[in-house]
Amino acid sequence: MTYSKITISGKICAGKTTLYQALRQKLGWPVFSTGQFFRDYAREHKLSLEGAEEQSEAITKKVDYKVRDLLRSKDRLIVEGWLAGIMANDYPGILKVFLTAADEERAKRFAEREEVDRAVAVENLRERERNWLAEIKKIYGRSDIYDPKHYDLVIDTTGLSPAEVLDKVMSALII
């Protein structure tokens, strides 16, 4: 199948942003990042980033519907976001990538990125995922967003370099 769009979804600190940036550089396609959307939203509304990420239903639906509309309208596109693959399920020609990693690896990455102790990282990851999954269940009635059946390519990034992850996606694109 030929793909003209790519969605990148996955768990916190599984490598979504790293893959997004690598694909952006390699392919030169237009991009949309839900993470950047929330950073911009927080800045525009003078909120802490945590305040924007602890989203209301209106903010959640705004970004999710924007993703859905972009997936319907653009010729080539890379979208990074937790629900990007789910929002793409009804559209052909989209490579839906899901990234995961072992919890220990994700905690290590989070601790390094946020410059916090490993124990703090573990607790922050658990709390953010628990809160976010509860919000998605409340808004959309779904608890299956990590189910591999929704994705074309599932990559466990534990122990893989960013280049190896990129190679796996590029190989899937040309199939």
C-alpha positions as CSV (number, residue, x, y, z in Angstrom):
1,M,0.0,0.0,0.0
2,T,1.1,3.5,-0.7
3,Y,0.8,6.0,2.2
4,S,0.5,9.7,1.9
5,K,0.1,10.4,5.6
6,I,1.7,9.2,8.8
7,T,0.3,9.3,12.3
8,I,2.6,8.8,15.3
9,S,0.9,7.8,18.5
10,G,2.2,6.1,21.7
11,K,2.9,6.2,25.3
12,I,4.7,9.1,27.1
13,C,8.4,9.0,26.4
14,A,8.2,6.3,23.9
15,G,9.8,8.4,21.2
16,K,6.9,10.1,19.4
17,T,8.6,13.5,19.1
18,T,11.9,12.1,18.2
19,L,10.4,10.1,15.3
20,Y,8.2,13.0,14.3
21,Q,11.2,15.3,13.9
22,A,13.2,12.6,12.1
23,L,10.4,12.0,9.6
24,R,9.9,15.7,9.2
25,Q,13.5,16.1,8.2
26,K,13.7,13.0,6.1
27,L,10.5,13.5,4.1
28,G,9.9,17.2,4.2
29,W,6.2,16.7,4.5
30,P,3.8,19.2,6.2
31,V,3.4,18.4,10.0
32,F,1.1,18.9,12.9
33,S,2.1,18.2,16.5
34,T,-0.5,18.0,19.2
35,G,2.2,18.6,21.8
36,Q,3.2,21.9,20.0
37,F,-0.5,22.8,19.8
38,F,-0.8,22.5,23.6
39,R,2.5,24.5,24.2
40,D,1.1,27.2,21.9
41,Y,-2.3,27.1,23.6
42,A,-0.8,27.4,27.1
43,R,1.3,30.3,26.0
44,E,-1.6,32.1,24.3
45,H,-3.9,31.6,27.3
46,K,-1.2,32.3,29.9
47,L,-1.5,28.8,31.4
48,S,1.2,26.5,32.7
49,L,1.9,23.7,30.3
50,E,0.4,21.3,32.8
51,G,-2.7,23.4,32.8
52,A,-3.1,23.0,29.0
53,E,-2.3,19.3,29.1
54,E,-4.9,18.7,31.8
55,Q,-7.4,19.5,29.1
56,S,-11.0,20.2,29.2
57,E,-13.3,18.3,26.9
58,A,-13.6,21.4,24.7
59,I,-9.8,21.6,24.2
60,T,-9.5,17.9,23.7
61,K,-12.2,17.8,21.0
62,K,-10.8,21.0,19.4
63,V,-7.4,19.4,18.8
64,D,-8.7,15.9,17.9
65,Y,-11.1,17.3,15.3
66,K,-8.4,19.5,13.9
67,V,-6.3,16.4,13.5
68,R,-9.2,14.6,11.8
69,D,-9.8,17.5,9.5
70,L,-6.1,17.7,8.6
71,L,-6.0,14.0,7.8
72,R,-9.0,14.4,5.5
73,S,-7.6,17.5,3.6
74,K,-3.9,17.3,3.2
75,D,-2.1,15.4,0.5
76,R,1.0,14.6,2.5
77,L,1.1,15.0,6.3
78,I,2.8,13.8,9.4
79,V,0.8,14.0,12.6
80,E,2.1,13.4,16.1
81,G,-0.3,12.9,19.0
82,W,-1.7,10.4,21.4
83,L,-5.0,10.0,19.5
84,A,-3.7,10.7,16.0
85,G,-3.8,7.0,14.9
86,I,-7.3,6.6,16.4
87,M,-8.5,9.7,14.6
88,A,-7.1,8.3,11.3
89,N,-8.8,4.9,11.5
90,D,-11.5,5.6,9.0
91,Y,-9.2,7.1,6.3
92,P,-7.2,5.1,3.7
93,G,-3.6,5.9,2.8
94,I,-2.5,6.6,6.3
95,L,0.3,4.7,8.0
96,K,-0.7,4.6,11.7
97,V,2.4,4.1,13.9
98,F,2.2,3.3,17.6
99,L,5.3,3.6,19.8
100,T,5.8,1.9,23.1
101,A,8.7,1.2,25.4
102,A,9.4,-0.6,28.6
103,D,8.2,1.4,31.7
104,E,11.7,1.5,33.1
105,E,13.0,3.0,29.8
106,R,10.2,5.6,29.6
107,A,10.9,6.6,33.2
108,K,14.7,7.0,32.4
109,R,13.8,9.2,29.4
110,F,11.4,11.2,31.4
111,A,13.8,11.8,34.2
112,E,16.5,12.9,31.8
113,R,14.2,15.2,29.8
114,E,12.6,16.8,32.8
115,E,15.7,16.7,35.0
116,V,14.0,14.9,37.8
117,D,14.7,12.0,40.0
118,R,13.8,8.5,38.6
119,A,11.1,7.9,41.3
120,V,9.5,11.3,40.5
121,A,9.6,10.4,36.9
122,V,7.8,7.1,37.5
123,E,5.1,8.8,39.6
124,N,4.7,11.6,37.0
125,L,4.3,9.1,34.1
126,R,1.8,7.0,36.0
127,E,-0.3,10.0,37.1
128,R,-0.2,11.7,33.6
129,E,-1.2,8.5,31.8
130,R,-3.9,7.6,34.4
131,N,-5.4,11.1,34.2
132,W,-5.2,11.3,30.4
133,L,-6.7,7.8,29.9
134,A,-9.5,8.7,32.3
135,E,-10.2,11.9,30.4
136,I,-10.3,10.0,27.1
137,K,-12.7,7.4,28.5
138,K,-14.9,10.2,29.9
139,I,-15.0,12.2,26.6
140,Y,-15.0,9.4,24.0
141,G,-16.0,6.3,26.0
142,R,-12.9,4.5,24.9
143,S,-10.2,2.6,26.8
144,D,-8.6,0.9,23.9
145,I,-6.3,3.5,22.4
146,Y,-3.2,1.4,23.2
147,D,-4.7,-1.7,21.4
148,P,-2.3,-2.7,18.6
149,K,-5.3,-3.6,16.3
150,H,-5.8,0.2,15.7
151,Y,-2.3,0.6,14.2
152,D,-0.4,-0.5,11.1
153,L,3.0,-0.5,12.7
154,V,3.7,-1.0,16.4
155,I,7.3,-0.4,17.5
156,D,8.8,-1.1,20.9
157,T,11.6,1.5,21.0
158,T,13.3,0.0,24.1
159,G,16.9,-0.5,23.1
160,L,16.4,0.9,19.6
161,S,18.2,4.0,18.4
162,P,16.2,6.8,16.8
163,A,17.7,5.8,13.4
164,E,16.5,2.2,13.8
165,V,13.0,3.4,14.6
166,L,13.1,5.7,11.6
167,D,14.3,2.8,9.4
168,K,11.3,0.7,10.5
169,V,8.8,3.4,9.5
170,M,10.5,4.2,6.2
171,S,10.5,0.4,5.4
172,A,6.7,0.3,6.1
173,L,6.1,3.4,3.9
174,I,7.5,1.8,0.8
175,I,5.6,-1.5,1.1
